[in-house]
Amino acid sequence: MQDNFSAPTADTSEEDPLAARRRRLVFRANHRGTFETDILIGGFVEANVGTMTAAELDDMDAIMQMPDPELTDWLFGRLPLPEEKATPMLRRMVEACRAKGAGKTE
């Protein structure tokens, strides 16, 4: 009796090695726990995750470990970004969020 099951080919099973990390990161970025950070961080991650390298994903994972109150203060510009926390990715995120906020009309 012949089995109709065929193993997945390399094309379907071996996708981009970072794809799973990117999907998890998008989920985590959109489910932080506070509405503001979900929008700010989730929006930034969704816009940029497709081009992030493994090192940048590591940096983003570290940012995901930071407490929401500190992160939102930095992203909204209520507090300056401390130099010891200012990774290249966090700087990019702060700049993007502040630029987005600067585009608002009053």
Buried (B, 14 or more C-beta within 10 A) or exposed (E): EEEEEEEEEEEEEEEEEBEEBBEEBBEBBBEBEEEEBBBBBBBBBBEBBEEBEEEBBBBBBEBBEBEBEEBBBBBBEEEEBEEEBEBEBBEBBBEBBBEBEEEEEE
